C-alpha cells in the first residue's frame, strides 16, 4: 500500500464519521452546545471541514471550495471569508449555526472530493515537498496532510461525543 492510499483511506474514514455525527440531527441538535462554552456538532464539523479545505488548498495551490463553490454563501454564517474557526471565542462558536445537516455534509463532501483528487495525483516524491518554511524543521506536504488528518479525526470524535450528549439530554 502506498502512502497516498493510506491518506485516502484516512480521509474517507473522516467523511464516514462526519456523516454519522450529523445524521438525523435537526437544527436544534446540530446547534446545541452540551455546555455553556462547549462546541456544537455544527461548529465542530464546519471547523474541521474549513481547516481541511484551507490547508489542502494551500498545500496544492488550489482555491478553497468554501469560496470557489459558494459554500460561504450557502451556509451564510456571516464570518470573514477566510475564517476557519481557529481561535474562536465562545461567542463566535455560538454564532456558527446551520439550518440543516445536508449543508454541512454537502460542504464536507465537496472538500472531501477535492482532497481525494489532490491525493490521487500524488507521488512519493511529492510528499517530501516543503509547503511551510515558518517551522523548524520546515513542514513537508506529507507532514501537513497527516496533521490535517489528525486534526480532523480529533474533531469528528468530539462531534460524535457532542452528538451523544445532545441526544442523551433530549431523551
GUVOVEX-676397 format. One record per atom (N, C-alpha, C, CB): residue number from 1; residue in one letter; x, y, z. Coordinates in steps of 0.1 Angstrom, whole numbers, plus 5000, padded with zeros to 4 digits. Glycine has a CB too. Example, Ala and Ser with C-alpha at 12.3 -4.5 7.8 and 13.67 -1.06 7.14 Angstrom:
2
R seq type   xx   yy   zz
R   1    A 5132 4943 5078
R   1    A 5123 4955 5078
R   1    A 5132 4967 5078
R   1    A 5113 4955 5090
R   2    S 5128 4978 5071
R   2    S 5137 4989 5071
R   2    S 5129 5000 5079
R   2    S 5141 4994 5057
END
This chain:
171
R seq type   xx   yy   zz
R   1    X 5009 4988 5000
R   1    X 5000 5000 5000
R   1    X 5009 5012 5000
R   1    X 4990 5000 5012
R   2    X 5006 5022 4992
R   2    X 5013 5034 4991
R   2    X 5008 5044 5001
R   2    X 5012 5040 4977
R   3    X 5017 5054 5005
R   3    X 5013 5064 5015
R   3    X 5001 5071 5010
R   3    X 5025 5074 5016
R   4    X 4999 5074 4998
R   4    X 4987 5082 4993
R   4    X 4975 5074 4996
R   4    X 4988 5086 4979
R   5    X 4976 5060 4994
R   5    X 4964 5052 4997
R   5    X 4960 5052 5012
R   5    X 4967 5037 4992
R   6    X 4970 5053 5020
R   6    X 4967 5054 5035
R   6    X 4960 5067 5038
R   6    X 4980 5052 5043
R   7    X 4965 5078 5032
R   7    X 4959 5091 5033
R   7    X 4944 5091 5028
R   7    X 4967 5102 5027
R   8    X 4942 5085 5016
R   8    X 4929 5084 5010
R   8    X 4920 5077 5020
R   8    X 4929 5078 4996
R   9    X 4924 5065 5025
R   9    X 4916 5058 5034
R   9    X 4913 5066 5047
R   9    X 4924 5045 5038
R  10    X 4923 5073 5052
R  10    X 4921 5081 5064
R  10    X 4911 5092 5062
R  10    X 4934 5087 5069
R  11    X 4912 5099 5052
R  11    X 4902 5110 5049
R  11    X 4888 5104 5046
R  11    X 4907 5119 5037
R  12    X 4888 5092 5040
R  12    X 4875 5085 5038
R  12    X 4868 5082 5052
R  12    X 4877 5073 5030
R  13    X 4876 5078 5061
R  13    X 4871 5075 5074
R  13    X 4865 5088 5081
R  13    X 4882 5069 5083
R  14    X 4872 5099 5079
R  14    X 4867 5111 5085
R  14    X 4853 5114 5078
R  14    X 4877 5123 5082
R  15    X 4852 5113 5065
R  15    X 4839 5115 5059
R  15    X 4828 5107 5064
R  15    X 4841 5113 5044
R  16    X 4831 5094 5066
R  16    X 4821 5085 5072
R  16    X 4817 5090 5086
R  16    X 4827 5070 5073
R  17    X 4826 5094 5094
R  17    X 4823 5098 5108
R  17    X 4816 5111 5108
R  17    X 4836 5099 5116
R  18    X 4819 5120 5098
R  18    X 4812 5133 5097
R  18    X 4797 5130 5095
R  18    X 4818 5142 5086
R  19    X 4794 5121 5085
R  19    X 4780 5118 5082
R  19    X 4774 5111 5094
R  19    X 4780 5108 5070
R  20    X 4781 5103 5101
R  20    X 4775 5096 5113
R  20    X 4772 5106 5124
R  20    X 4784 5085 5118
R  21    X 4780 5116 5126
R  21    X 4778 5126 5136
R  21    X 4766 5135 5133
R  21    X 4791 5134 5138
R  22    X 4764 5138 5120
R  22    X 4753 5147 5116
R  22    X 4740 5140 5114
R  22    X 4758 5155 5104
R  23    X 4740 5128 5110
R  23    X 4728 5121 5105
R  23    X 4717 5121 5116
R  23    X 4732 5106 5102
R  24    X 4705 5126 5111
R  24    X 4693 5125 5119
R  24    X 4692 5137 5129
R  24    X 4693 5113 5127
R  25    X 4702 5146 5129
R  25    X 4701 5158 5138
R  25    X 4694 5169 5130
R  25    X 4715 5162 5143
R  26    X 4684 5175 5136
R  26    X 4678 5187 5131
R  26    X 4686 5199 5135
R  26    X 4663 5188 5135
R  27    X 4682 5211 5131
R  27    X 4689 5223 5135
R  27    X 4691 5225 5150
R  27    X 4681 5235 5130
R  28    X 4681 5221 5158
R  28    X 4683 5222 5173
R  28    X 4695 5213 5178
R  28    X 4670 5219 5180
R  29    X 4695 5201 5173
R  29    X 4705 5192 5177
R  29    X 4719 5196 5172
R  29    X 4702 5178 5173
R  30    X 4719 5200 5159
R  30    X 4732 5204 5153
R  30    X 4738 5216 5160
R  30    X 4730 5207 5139
R  31    X 4730 5225 5164
R  31    X 4735 5238 5170
R  31    X 4735 5238 5185
R  31    X 4726 5249 5166
R  32    X 4730 5227 5192
R  32    X 4731 5227 5206
R  32    X 4745 5226 5211
R  32    X 4722 5214 5211
R  33    X 4747 5232 5222
R  33    X 4761 5232 5229
R  33    X 4759 5224 5242
R  33    X 4767 5246 5231
R  34    X 4766 5213 5243
R  34    X 4764 5205 5255
R  34    X 4767 5212 5269
R  34    X 4772 5192 5254
R  35    X 4774 5222 5268
R  35    X 4778 5230 5280
R  35    X 4779 5245 5275
R  35    X 4791 5225 5286
R  36    X 4779 5254 5285
R  36    X 4779 5268 5281
R  36    X 4790 5273 5272
R  36    X 4780 5276 5294
R  37    X 4802 5267 5273
R  37    X 4813 5270 5264
R  37    X 4817 5259 5255
R  37    X 4825 5275 5272
R  38    X 4809 5249 5254
R  38    X 4812 5237 5245
R  38    X 4810 5240 5231
R  38    X 4804 5225 5250
R  39    X 4816 5232 5222
R  39    X 4814 5233 5208
R  39    X 4802 5225 5204
R  39    X 4826 5229 5200
R  40    X 4794 5230 5194
R  40    X 4783 5222 5189
R  40    X 4788 5212 5178
R  40    X 4772 5231 5183
R  41    X 4779 5203 5175
R  41    X 4782 5194 5163
R  41    X 4784 5202 5151
R  41    X 4771 5183 5161
R  42    X 4776 5212 5149
R  42    X 4777 5221 5137
R  42    X 4790 5228 5136
R  42    X 4765 5231 5136
R  43    X 4794 5234 5147
R  43    X 4807 5241 5147
R  43    X 4818 5232 5145
R  43    X 4809 5249 5161
R  44    X 4819 5220 5152
R  44    X 4830 5211 5150
R  44    X 4831 5206 5136
R  44    X 4828 5199 5159
R  45    X 4820 5202 5130
R  45    X 4820 5197 5116
R  45    X 4824 5208 5106
R  45    X 4807 5191 5112
R  46    X 4818 5220 5108
R  46    X 4822 5232 5100
R  46    X 4837 5234 5101
R  46    X 4814 5244 5103
R  47    X 4842 5235 5113
R  47    X 4856 5238 5116
R  47    X 4865 5228 5110
R  47    X 4858 5240 5131
R  48    X 4863 5215 5112
R  48    X 4872 5205 5107
R  48    X 4872 5205 5092
R  48    X 4868 5191 5112
R  49    X 4861 5208 5086
R  49    X 4860 5209 5071
R  49    X 4867 5222 5066
R  49    X 4845 5209 5066
R  50    X 4865 5233 5073
R  50    X 4872 5245 5069
R  50    X 4887 5244 5070
R  50    X 4867 5257 5078
R  51    X 4892 5237 5080
R  51    X 4907 5236 5082
R  51    X 4912 5226 5070
R  51    X 4910 5230 5095
R  52    X 4905 5216 5068
R  52    X 4909 5207 5057
R  52    X 4909 5214 5044
R  52    X 4899 5194 5056
R  53    X 4898 5222 5041
R  53    X 4897 5229 5029
R  53    X 4908 5239 5027
R  53    X 4883 5237 5028
R  54    X 4911 5247 5038
R  54    X 4921 5257 5038
R  54    X 4935 5251 5036
R  54    X 4921 5265 5051
R  55    X 4938 5241 5044
R  55    X 4952 5236 5044
R  55    X 4955 5228 5031
R  55    X 4954 5227 5056
R  56    X 4945 5220 5026
R  56    X 4947 5212 5014
R  56    X 4948 5222 5002
R  56    X 4936 5202 5012
R  57    X 4940 5232 5002
R  57    X 4940 5241 4990
R  57    X 4954 5248 4990
R  57    X 4929 5251 4992
R  58    X 4958 5253 5002
R  58    X 4971 5260 5003
R  58    X 4983 5250 4998
R  58    X 4974 5265 5017
R  59    X 4983 5238 5003
R  59    X 4993 5229 5000
R  59    X 4994 5225 4985
R  59    X 4992 5216 5008
R  60    X 4983 5225 4979
R  60    X 4982 5221 4965
R  60    X 4981 5232 4955
R  60    X 4971 5211 4963
R  61    X 4980 5245 4960
R  61    X 4978 5256 4952
R  61    X 4965 5258 4945
R  61    X 4989 5256 4941
R  62    X 4954 5253 4952
R  62    X 4941 5253 4947
R  62    X 4933 5264 4955
R  62    X 4933 5240 4949
R  63    X 4922 5268 4949
R  63    X 4913 5277 4956
R  63    X 4904 5269 4966
R  63    X 4904 5286 4946
R  64    X 4901 5275 4977
R  64    X 4892 5268 4987
R  64    X 4878 5266 4981
R  64    X 4892 5276 5000
R  65    X 4873 5254 4983
R  65    X 4860 5250 4979
R  65    X 4850 5260 4986
R  65    X 4856 5235 4983
R  66    X 4852 5264 4998
R  66    X 4844 5273 5006
R  66    X 4841 5286 4997
R  66    X 4851 5278 5019
R  67    X 4851 5290 4990
R  67    X 4849 5302 4981
R  67    X 4845 5299 4967
R  67    X 4861 5311 4982
R  68    X 4852 5289 4961
R  68    X 4851 5286 4947
R  68    X 4837 5280 4943
R  68    X 4862 5278 4942
R  69    X 4831 5273 4953
R  69    X 4819 5266 4950
R  69    X 4807 5272 4958
R  69    X 4820 5251 4954
R  70    X 4810 5284 4964
R  70    X 4799 5291 4970
R  70    X 4794 5286 4984
R  70    X 4788 5292 4961
R  71    X 4801 5278 4990
R  71    X 4797 5273 5003
R  71    X 4796 5284 5014
R  71    X 4806 5261 5008
R  72    X 4805 5294 5013
R  72    X 4804 5305 5022
R  72    X 4790 5311 5022
R  72    X 4815 5316 5018
R  73    X 4785 5313 5010
R  73    X 4772 5320 5009
R  73    X 4761 5310 5012
R  73    X 4770 5324 4994
R  74    X 4762 5297 5008
R  74    X 4751 5287 5012
R  74    X 4750 5285 5027
R  74    X 4755 5274 5005
R  75    X 4761 5285 5034
R  75    X 4760 5283 5048
R  75    X 4756 5296 5055
R  75    X 4773 5278 5054
R  76    X 4760 5308 5049
R  76    X 4756 5321 5054
R  76    X 4759 5324 5069
R  76    X 4741 5323 5052
R  77    X 4771 5321 5073
R  77    X 4775 5322 5087
R  77    X 4779 5337 5091
R  77    X 4786 5313 5090
R  78    X 4781 5345 5081
R  78    X 4784 5359 5084
R  78    X 4798 5361 5089
R  78    X 4774 5365 5093
R  79    X 4807 5351 5087
R  79    X 4821 5352 5091
R  79    X 4830 5358 5080
R  79    X 4826 5338 5096
R  80    X 4842 5363 5084
R  80    X 4851 5367 5074
R  80    X 4854 5355 5064
R  80    X 4865 5372 5080
R  81    X 4857 5358 5052
R  81    X 4858 5349 5041
R  81    X 4868 5337 5044
R  81    X 4862 5355 5028
R  82    X 4879 5340 5050
R  82    X 4889 5330 5053
R  82    X 4889 5325 5067
R  82    X 4903 5336 5049
R  83    X 4879 5327 5074
R  83    X 4878 5322 5088
R  83    X 4876 5307 5088
R  83    X 4866 5329 5096
R  84    X 4884 5301 5096
R  84    X 4884 5286 5098
R  84    X 4879 5282 5111
R  84    X 4898 5280 5095
R  85    X 4877 5291 5120
R  85    X 4873 5288 5134
R  85    X 4884 5288 5144
R  85    X 4866 5275 5134
R  86    X 4896 5288 5138
R  86    X 4908 5288 5147
R  86    X 4907 5300 5157
R  86    X 4921 5287 5139
R  87    X 4908 5298 5170
R  87    X 4908 5308 5179
R  87    X 4895 5314 5182
R  87    X 4917 5319 5175
R  88    X 4884 5308 5178
R  88    X 4870 5313 5181
R  88    X 4868 5314 5196
R  88    X 4860 5304 5174
R  89    X 4862 5325 5200
R  89    X 4857 5326 5213
R  89    X 4844 5318 5215
R  89    X 4855 5341 5217
R  90    X 4839 5317 5227
R  90    X 4827 5311 5229
R  90    X 4815 5318 5222
R  90    X 4823 5310 5244
R  91    X 4816 5331 5221
R  91    X 4805 5338 5214
R  91    X 4806 5336 5199
R  91    X 4807 5354 5217
R  92    X 4818 5334 5194
R  92    X 4818 5331 5179
R  92    X 4814 5317 5176
R  92    X 4833 5333 5174
R  93    X 4817 5308 5185
R  93    X 4812 5294 5184
R  93    X 4797 5294 5184
R  93    X 4818 5285 5195
R  94    X 4791 5302 5193
R  94    X 4776 5302 5194
R  94    X 4770 5308 5181
R  94    X 4772 5311 5206
R  95    X 4778 5316 5174
R  95    X 4772 5323 5162
R  95    X 4773 5314 5150
R  95    X 4780 5335 5159
R  96    X 4780 5303 5150
R  96    X 4780 5293 5139
R  96    X 4768 5284 5141
R  96    X 4794 5285 5139
R  97    X 4758 5287 5133
R  97    X 4745 5280 5134
R  97    X 4741 5276 5120
R  97    X 4734 5288 5141
R  98    X 4738 5264 5118
R  98    X 4734 5259 5105
R  98    X 4719 5254 5105
R  98    X 4743 5247 5100
R  99    X 4713 5255 5093
R  99    X 4699 5252 5092
R  99    X 4696 5237 5089
R  99    X 4692 5260 5082
R 100    X 4707 5230 5084
R 100    X 4704 5216 5081
R 100    X 4718 5209 5080
R 100    X 4697 5215 5067
R 101    X 4717 5196 5083
R 101    X 4728 5187 5083
R 101    X 4733 5185 5068
R 101    X 4726 5174 5089
R 102    X 4723 5186 5059
R 102    X 4727 5185 5045
R 102    X 4737 5195 5040
R 102    X 4714 5185 5036
R 103    X 4736 5207 5045
R 103    X 4745 5218 5042
R 103    X 4759 5214 5047
R 103    X 4741 5231 5048
R 104    X 4760 5210 5059
R 104    X 4773 5206 5065
R 104    X 4779 5194 5057
R 104    X 4771 5202 5080
R 105    X 4771 5184 5055
R 105    X 4777 5172 5048
R 105    X 4780 5175 5034
R 105    X 4768 5160 5050
R 106    X 4771 5184 5028
R 106    X 4774 5188 5014
R 106    X 4787 5195 5012
R 106    X 4763 5197 5009
R 107    X 4790 5204 5022
R 107    X 4803 5211 5021
R 107    X 4814 5201 5024
R 107    X 4803 5223 5032
R 108    X 4812 5193 5034
R 108    X 4823 5183 5037
R 108    X 4826 5174 5025
R 108    X 4819 5175 5049
R 109    X 4815 5169 5019
R 109    X 4817 5160 5007
R 109    X 4824 5167 4996
R 109    X 4803 5155 5002
R 110    X 4821 5180 4993
R 110    X 4828 5188 4983
R 110    X 4843 5189 4986
R 110    X 4822 5202 4981
R 111    X 4846 5192 4999
R 111    X 4860 5193 5003
R 111    X 4867 5179 5002
R 111    X 4861 5199 5017
R 112    X 4860 5169 5006
R 112    X 4865 5155 5005
R 112    X 4869 5152 4991
R 112    X 4855 5145 5011
R 113    X 4860 5155 4981
R 113    X 4862 5151 4967
R 113    X 4875 5159 4962
R 113    X 4850 5155 4958
R 114    X 4876 5172 4966
R 114    X 4887 5180 4962
R 114    X 4900 5174 4968
R 114    X 4886 5195 4966
R 115    X 4899 5170 4980
R 115    X 4911 5163 4987
R 115    X 4915 5150 4980
R 115    X 4908 5161 5002
R 116    X 4905 5142 4977
R 116    X 4908 5129 4970
R 116    X 4914 5132 4957
R 116    X 4895 5121 4969
R 117    X 4910 5141 4949
R 117    X 4916 5145 4936
R 117    X 4930 5148 4938
R 117    X 4908 5156 4930
R 118    X 4933 5156 4948
R 118    X 4947 5160 4950
R 118    X 4956 5148 4955
R 118    X 4948 5171 4961
R 119    X 4950 5140 4963
R 119    X 4958 5128 4968
R 119    X 4960 5118 4958
R 119    X 4950 5122 4980
R 120    X 4950 5116 4949
R 120    X 4952 5105 4939
R 120    X 4964 5109 4929
R 120    X 4939 5104 4931
R 121    X 4966 5122 4927
R 121    X 4977 5126 4918
R 121    X 4991 5126 4925
R 121    X 4974 5139 4913
R 122    X 4992 5123 4938
R 122    X 5004 5123 4945
R 122    X 5014 5113 4941
R 122    X 5002 5122 4960
R 123    X 5027 5116 4941
R 123    X 5038 5106 4941
R 123    X 5045 5107 4954
R 123    X 5048 5110 4929
R 124    X 5053 5097 4956
R 124    X 5061 5096 4969
R 124    X 5070 5108 4970
R 124    X 5069 5083 4970
R 125    X 5075 5113 4959
R 125    X 5084 5125 4959
R 125    X 5076 5137 4963
R 125    X 5091 5127 4946
R 126    X 5064 5138 4959
R 126    X 5055 5150 4963
R 126    X 5054 5152 4978
R 126    X 5042 5149 4956
R 127    X 5054 5141 4985
R 127    X 5052 5141 4999
R 127    X 5063 5148 5007
R 127    X 5049 5128 5005
R 128    X 5075 5148 5000
R 128    X 5087 5154 5006
R 128    X 5088 5169 5003
R 128    X 5099 5147 5000
R 129    X 5079 5175 4994
R 129    X 5080 5189 4991
R 129    X 5076 5197 5003
R 129    X 5070 5192 4980
R 130    X 5085 5208 5006
R 130    X 5082 5217 5017
R 130    X 5071 5226 5013
R 130    X 5095 5225 5020
R 131    X 5061 5227 5022
R 131    X 5049 5235 5020
R 131    X 5048 5247 5030
R 131    X 5037 5227 5021
R 132    X 5057 5247 5040
R 132    X 5056 5258 5050
R 132    X 5070 5259 5057
R 132    X 5045 5255 5061
R 133    X 5077 5270 5054
R 133    X 5090 5272 5059
R 133    X 5090 5280 5072
R 133    X 5099 5279 5049
R 134    X 5079 5283 5078
R 134    X 5078 5290 5090
R 134    X 5081 5282 5102
R 134    X 5064 5296 5092
R 135    X 5083 5269 5101
R 135    X 5086 5260 5112
R 135    X 5100 5255 5111
R 135    X 5076 5248 5112
R 136    X 5105 5250 5122
R 136    X 5119 5244 5122
R 136    X 5117 5230 5128
R 136    X 5129 5252 5130
R 137    X 5118 5219 5120
R 137    X 5121 5219 5106
R 137    X 5109 5224 5097
R 137    X 5126 5205 5101
R 138    X 5112 5228 5085
R 138    X 5101 5231 5076
R 138    X 5091 5220 5074
R 138    X 5107 5236 5062
R 139    X 5079 5223 5072
R 139    X 5068 5213 5071
R 139    X 5067 5208 5056
R 139    X 5054 5219 5075
R 140    X 5067 5195 5055
R 140    X 5066 5189 5042
R 140    X 5051 5186 5039
R 140    X 5074 5175 5040
R 141    X 5048 5184 5026
R 141    X 5034 5180 5023
R 141    X 5029 5168 5030
R 141    X 5033 5178 5008
R 142    X 5037 5158 5032
R 142    X 5033 5146 5039
R 142    X 5030 5149 5054
R 142    X 5044 5136 5038
R 143    X 5038 5157 5060
R 143    X 5036 5161 5074
R 143    X 5023 5169 5075
R 143    X 5048 5169 5080
R 144    X 5021 5179 5066
R 144    X 5009 5187 5066
R 144    X 4996 5179 5065
R 144    X 5010 5198 5055
R 145    X 4996 5169 5055
R 145    X 4985 5161 5053
R 145    X 4982 5152 5065
R 145    X 4987 5152 5041
R 146    X 4992 5147 5072
R 146    X 4990 5139 5084
R 146    X 4985 5148 5095
R 146    X 5003 5132 5088
R 147    X 4989 5160 5096
R 147    X 4985 5170 5106
R 147    X 4970 5173 5104
R 147    X 4993 5183 5105
R 148    X 4966 5175 5092
R 148    X 4952 5178 5089
R 148    X 4943 5166 5092
R 148    X 4950 5182 5074
R 149    X 4948 5154 5088
R 149    X 4940 5142 5091
R 149    X 4939 5140 5106
R 149    X 4948 5130 5085
R 150    X 4949 5142 5114
R 150    X 4949 5141 5128
R 150    X 4939 5151 5134
R 150    X 4963 5143 5134
R 151    X 4940 5163 5130
R 151    X 4930 5173 5135
R 151    X 4916 5170 5132
R 151    X 4934 5187 5129
R 152    X 4914 5165 5119
R 152    X 4900 5161 5115
R 152    X 4895 5150 5124
R 152    X 4900 5157 5100
R 153    X 4903 5140 5126
R 153    X 4899 5128 5134
R 153    X 4896 5132 5149
R 153    X 4910 5117 5134
R 154    X 4904 5141 5154
R 154    X 4901 5146 5168
R 154    X 4887 5153 5168
R 154    X 4912 5155 5173
R 155    X 4885 5162 5159
R 155    X 4873 5170 5159
R 155    X 4860 5162 5155
R 155    X 4874 5181 5149
R 156    X 4862 5152 5147
R 156    X 4850 5144 5144
R 156    X 4847 5135 5155
R 156    X 4852 5135 5131
R 157    X 4857 5131 5163
R 157    X 4854 5123 5175
R 157    X 4847 5132 5186
R 157    X 4867 5118 5181
R 158    X 4851 5145 5186
R 158    X 4844 5154 5195
R 158    X 4830 5156 5191
R 158    X 4852 5167 5196
R 159    X 4828 5157 5178
R 159    X 4814 5159 5173
R 159    X 4805 5147 5176
R 159    X 4814 5161 5157
R 160    X 4811 5135 5175
R 160    X 4803 5123 5179
R 160    X 4800 5123 5194
R 160    X 4811 5110 5175
R 161    X 4809 5127 5202
R 161    X 4807 5128 5216
R 161    X 4796 5139 5219
R 161    X 4820 5131 5224
R 162    X 4797 5150 5213
R 162    X 4787 5161 5215
R 162    X 4774 5156 5210
R 162    X 4791 5174 5207
R 163    X 4773 5149 5199
R 163    X 4760 5143 5194
R 163    X 4754 5134 5205
R 163    X 4763 5135 5181
R 164    X 4762 5126 5211
R 164    X 4757 5117 5222
R 164    X 4752 5124 5234
R 164    X 4768 5107 5226
R 165    X 4759 5135 5238
R 165    X 4754 5143 5249
R 165    X 4741 5150 5246
R 165    X 4765 5153 5253
R 166    X 4740 5155 5233
R 166    X 4728 5163 5229
R 166    X 4716 5153 5229
R 166    X 4730 5169 5215
R 167    X 4718 5141 5223
R 167    X 4707 5132 5222
R 167    X 4703 5126 5235
R 167    X 4711 5120 5212
R 168    X 4713 5124 5244
R 168    X 4710 5120 5258
R 168    X 4702 5130 5265
R 168    X 4723 5116 5265
R 169    X 4705 5143 5264
R 169    X 4698 5153 5271
R 169    X 4684 5155 5266
R 169    X 4705 5167 5269
R 170    X 4682 5151 5253
R 170    X 4669 5153 5247
R 170    X 4659 5141 5250
R 170    X 4670 5154 5231
R 171    X 4665 5130 5255
R 171    X 4656 5119 5258
R 171    X 4652 5118 5273
R 171    X 4662 5106 5254
END
